[in-house]
Amino acid sequence: MKLFQELEKIDMRPELFESYTARELWADPHISEKMLSFHLDGSVCAASRSNAFISESVKWIVDSLSISEGTRIGDFGCGPGLYSLKLAAKGASVTGIDFSERSITYAQDRARSEGLSIEFIHQDYLKFRTEKLFDLVILIMCDYCSLSPSQRRNLLEVFSDSLKPGGIVLLDVYSLIAYEHEQEKVMYEKNMHDGFWAACDYHAFHSRFKYESESVVLDKYTIVESDRTRTIYNWKQCFSPESLMEELQASSFSVEEIYSDVCGTPFDYQSKEFAVLARKL
């Protein structure tokens, strides 16, 4: 009976955005090491885009936004600095912000080894403040989608406060097509994802929930070890171009262009992601 009750609890549908566990995910010593290895595997799109995609994306950003010597860029959720390093190599003055200490340490080491002057800050970007205003802010890999509406409003306020008048935000999000492709499910696996969640043996439960009226997907992971149980919530807000434009306009940003990705691919309504360039009013 007790086991049944525990399993019912594990499979319970949470209230929308009732818990935010990104810090636990990125700060855990074992998981952060695994995440860094995914970031650095340039052949796949896991924690980061592939090397080929990032190179193409940086070239497009530099060319289309006229990035030159001294252009100030804030790379929010910079991870191990894959964009920051390439943009700094083009002459930009880059500040990278991320709350994964392991990723920031790696980025700092890489910048030193490559002789690049980049400011990397270990901080929750929702709390970031600066007096050094940026020409451009980037938030790439659909990070915006993991945040609740109140967190997104807060982040857009941070962007606005961090940008020069007329400054630009570039971010990408999941589309409603991505939402339609997701299916609710429940699964169990011992040592799920090849030991990703813990260094010791564990039992992992994965429940996926869809919130139809809000176009939100939740992947809820319950990790049961011999001495503790953890629950990780991975939220994914999906947008239409119109709904994202409405959010940005409410925070005094004007959407200037919409693309299928941060490489400047022309917008396609069938794309599972899309990117926007928005200007601070």
N, C-alpha and C positions, 0 to 999 in steps of 0.2 A: 504493500500500500504506500509506504513512504517513497519507494523508488518511483511509483506511478505519479505521485504528487510532484516529485522533483522533475520528472520528464514533462509533465504538464506545464510547470513553471518555465522550463527551458524553452518550450515551444509557444509560450504566450506572446501574443502580438502586443508590442509596446505602443504607448501613445506616441503620436507623431513628434519626433525630435525630443523625446523625453530625456534622453541621455546622450552625452557627447564624450566619446572615449578616445579621441585622436591622440591626446597626450600620452595615455597609457600605451597606445599602440607604438608611437614613435620613440618613447623614452625607455621602454623595456629593453634591457641590455641584449637579450637574445634576439628579439624581433627586430630591433634597430639594426643589428648586424646583418640579419637576413635581408632587410629592406635595402641596406646599402649595397649588398651584393647584386640585388635586382637592378638598382640604379645604374650600377657600373657594367652590367651586361649589355653592351651596346647593340647586340644582335636582336633583342626583343623589346617589345613595348610592355613593360610591367610597371615598376614604380616610376620609370621615366620613359620617354619616347626612345626609339632606336637612335643610334649615332647618326645614321643617314638622315633621318627625319629632323633631328636637332640641327644638323649642319644646313639643311635646306631652309629650315625655319629661321635660323639666325641670318642667313643671307637675305631672305625676304624682309625681315625686320630692318636690317641695316639699309637695304636699298630703298624700301618703300617709305620708311620713316626718316630717311636721311641722317642716320646715326653717324656722328663724326667725333673728332677729338673733343673730349670734355662733355659730351652729352651725358646727362645724369640719369641713370636708370635704377629703379628699385625692383629687384627680383624677389617677389614675395613667394614663400614656399620654395626656396632655391634648392633645397636638398644638397647634394654634394657639389653644386655649382656648375652643372653641365652647361647651362645657358650663360651664367655669369662669366665664366672663364672665356667663352668664345666671344661674348660681347666686349669684355675688357680688352681682348686681343685686337679688337677693331678700334680701340681708342676710347671707348666709353668709360665714364666714371661710374662704377657699379657698386651698389650696396645689396648684399644678399641677406635675407631674413628667413630663418627656419627654426623650429623648436626641437629638431633632432640634433642633439649635441654631437653624436657620432658623425652625422653628415656634415655639420659645420666644421668640425675638426679636420675631416678629410678635405673639404673645400679650401680651408686655410692652408693646409700643407701643399695642395696642388698649386695654389696661387703663388706661394713662396718659391716652389720648385720651377715655375714657369716665369718668374720675375714679374708677376702682375700685381699691381696695387689695387686690391679689392677689399672693401670693408664687409666682412661676414659677421652677422650678429645672431647669437643664439637667443631667440626670443619668440614668443607667441605673436604672430603678426597681427592678431586682433588687438594687441596692446601696444603696438609699435607707434612711436612718435619720433619726429625728427625736425630739426630746424633747417636741414640741408634739403631743399625742395628739389624734386625730380622733374625731368622733362617727360619721362615715360615710366609707367609702372606696368610690370607684367605679372600675371598669375596664370601659370600654364599647367596642364595635366588635369584640368577640370576640378581643381581644388575648390572652386567657388560652390560646386554642387554638393559638397559634403557638409555645408553650413546650414544652420536653421535660418529662417527669415530675419530674426533679430540679429543674428551673427552677421548675416550678409549686409544688413543696414549699417552695422558697426564697421564692417570692413570697408564699405564704400565711403564712410565718413573718414576712416583712416587714409584711404586713397586720396580723397579730396584735400585733406589737411597736408598730405605729403607731396602734392603736385603743385607746380607753378601754375599761375593763371593760363588757361588754354592747354594745360598738360594732357597727355594721352594715357588711357588705360587699354591694355590688350589682355583679354582673357578668353578662355574657351570653356564650353559647357556641354553637357549631354543634352541631346535633343529628345523630342517626343517619340521619334522613331526608335531610339534606344530604349525608351520606356516600354514601348509596345513589344519589343523583342524579349523582355524579361518575363520569366514565369515564376510564380510562387513555388517553393519546394522546401522539403525537409530532408536532411541527410545526416548520417553519422559515419565517422571513420576514426579509427585509432591512429594517432599521430598524423592527422590530416595535413595535406600539403607537404609531405616529406619532412616532418619535424619543424615546420615553420614556426609554430606557436610556442614551443618550449624545448629546452635542451633535454629534458627527461621525457619518459613516456607519458602520454596524456590521451584522454578521450575527448573528441571534438564533435560538437553538434552545430550544424549550420542550418538556420531557418531563413528563408527569404520571404519578405512580405512586400506587397504592393499597396499603396495608398492612392486609390483611383482618382479621387477628386483633386488631390494635390500633385499628382504625377511624381510621386516619390517612391523610391525603392529602398528597402532596408535589408542589408545582409547582417544578420545577427549571429555571432559566433560565441558559443559557450565552451570554454576550455576547462576541462576537469583534470586536475593533477592530483597526486597523492596527498598534498598538503594545502591546496587552495583551488578555488573555482573562480574564473574570470569570465566576464561577458564583454565582448567587443561589438560596438555598433558602427556599421559602415553605411552612412546615409548617402543617398544619391538623388538629389533634386534634378528633374529633367525640365527643360524649358522649350517653349516655342520662341522664335525670334521676337514675337510681340510681347510675350510675358517678360523676357529679359530686358527688352527696351523699356518697358514700363517701370521695372525696378530701377534701372539706371537713371531714367528721367526723373524719378521721384527723389533721387539723391543728387540732382543737378548735374547729370552727365548727359551729353547728347551723343547718340550712336551715329557714327559717321559711315561705317562700312560693316558688312556682315560677310563672313567667309565660311567655307566648310571646315577650315582648320587654320592653325597659326603658321602655315606656309603660304597663305594667301590664295588657296585654291578657291575658285568661284563657288558661291553658295549653291547648295543643292538641298532641297527639302527632304531628300531621302538619306542624307548623311546622318550618322548616329551622333555626331558632334558638330558644333559650329563655333566660330570665334567672332568676337566683335572688337572693333576699335571705337572707343568712346572718348569724347573730349570733355574736360572739366569746363563748365560754363562760368 
